[in-house]
Amino acid sequence: MSVALTLILVVQMLSALAMIGLILVQHGKGADMGAAFGSGTSGSLFGATGGANFLSRTTAVLAAVFFVCTLLLAYLGNSRPQSSGSVLEGAAVTAPAPVVDSSPAAQIPGNAAPASAPAK
């Protein structure tokens, strides 16, 4: 099961990175307006309008792959068997009991051990 989760996660990451790259390469809607009036080059690798169609369809396919991978990861992540206890119960560590001075002088409030006086 771990191999399947890793494979789905790798496909999701690759589709996300490819989608980011494709979105950054695409022109905005206002970019074609400048090309229509002669300012800028309208010729590109895919022609005047062929690139937008190809890039937008590829982006849509990668988005679908990304969402399917996300749903699969969510489904497979929740289908693990639930543990019966808390995470903190397994990590419970008992601290050693503090040492308590039970002498009569220690029981008087405000009576602290005298600090050594500095030598003059």
C-alpha positions in Angstrom: 0.0 0.0 0.0 2.9 2.4 0.7 4.2 2.0 -2.9 0.8 2.9 -4.3 0.6 6.0 -2.1 4.1 7.0 -3.1 3.4 6.5 -6.8 0.2 8.6 -6.6 2.0 11.3 -4.7 4.7 11.4 -7.3 2.1 11.7 -10.1 0.4 14.5 -8.2 3.6 16.4 -7.7 4.6 16.1 -11.4 1.2 17.2 -12.6 1.3 20.2 -10.2 4.7 21.3 -11.5 3.7 20.8 -15.1 0.5 22.7 -14.5 2.4 25.6 -12.9 4.8 25.7 -15.9 2.0 25.6 -18.5 0.0 28.4 -16.7 3.1 30.6 -16.6 3.7 30.1 -20.3 0.2 31.0 -21.4 -0.8 34.5 -22.5 -3.5 36.4 -20.8 -6.7 37.4 -22.5 -5.4 41.0 -23.0 -2.2 39.8 -24.8 -4.1 39.0 -28.0 -5.5 42.5 -28.2 -2.0 44.0 -28.8 -1.2 41.5 -31.5 -4.4 42.4 -33.3 -3.3 46.0 -33.7 0.2 45.2 -34.9 2.1 45.8 -31.7 3.8 42.5 -30.9 4.4 39.3 -32.8 1.4 37.0 -33.3 3.4 34.2 -34.6 4.5 31.5 -32.2 5.4 27.9 -32.0 1.7 26.8 -32.5 0.6 29.6 -34.8 -1.5 32.6 -34.0 -4.3 30.9 -32.0 -3.2 27.2 -31.9 -1.1 27.6 -28.9 -3.8 28.8 -26.6 -6.0 25.9 -27.5 -3.3 23.3 -27.0 -2.0 24.8 -23.8 -5.5 25.3 -22.2 -6.5 21.7 -23.0 -3.2 20.3 -21.6 -3.7 22.4 -18.5 -7.3 21.1 -18.1 -6.0 17.5 -18.4 -3.3 18.0 -15.9 -5.8 19.7 -13.5 -8.0 16.6 -13.8 -5.1 14.3 -13.1 -4.2 16.5 -10.1 -7.7 16.4 -8.6 -8.0 12.6 -9.2 -4.7 12.0 -7.4 -5.8 14.3 -4.5 -9.0 12.4 -4.1 -7.2 9.0 -4.2 -4.7 10.2 -1.6 -7.5 11.4 0.6 -9.4 8.1 0.3 -6.4 5.9 0.9 -5.2 8.1 3.7 -8.5 7.7 5.6 -8.8 4.0 5.0 -6.0 3.1 7.4 -7.0 1.2 10.6 -7.5 3.5 13.5 -5.5 2.9 16.6 -7.3 2.3 19.9 -5.4 4.8 22.0 -3.9 8.2 22.0 -0.6 9.1 20.5 0.4 10.6 23.9 -0.3 7.3 25.7 2.5 5.6 23.8 4.9 8.4 24.6 4.1 8.8 28.3 7.3 9.0 30.3 7.1 9.3 34.1 9.3 12.0 35.6 11.3 11.1 38.8 9.6 12.3 42.0 11.1 15.5 43.4 13.3 15.2 46.5 11.4 16.8 49.4 13.3 18.0 52.5 11.3 16.8 55.5 13.3 18.5 58.2 11.4 20.8 60.6 13.4 23.8 59.4 12.3 23.3 55.8 8.6 23.3 56.8 8.7 26.9 58.2 7.4 29.3 55.5 10.0 31.8 54.2 12.8 29.8 55.7 15.3 29.3 52.9 18.7 27.8 53.2 21.1 30.7 54.1 23.3 31.8 51.2 27.0 31.8 51.9 28.1 35.3 52.7 30.8 36.8 50.6 34.2 37.0 52.2 35.4 40.5 53.0 
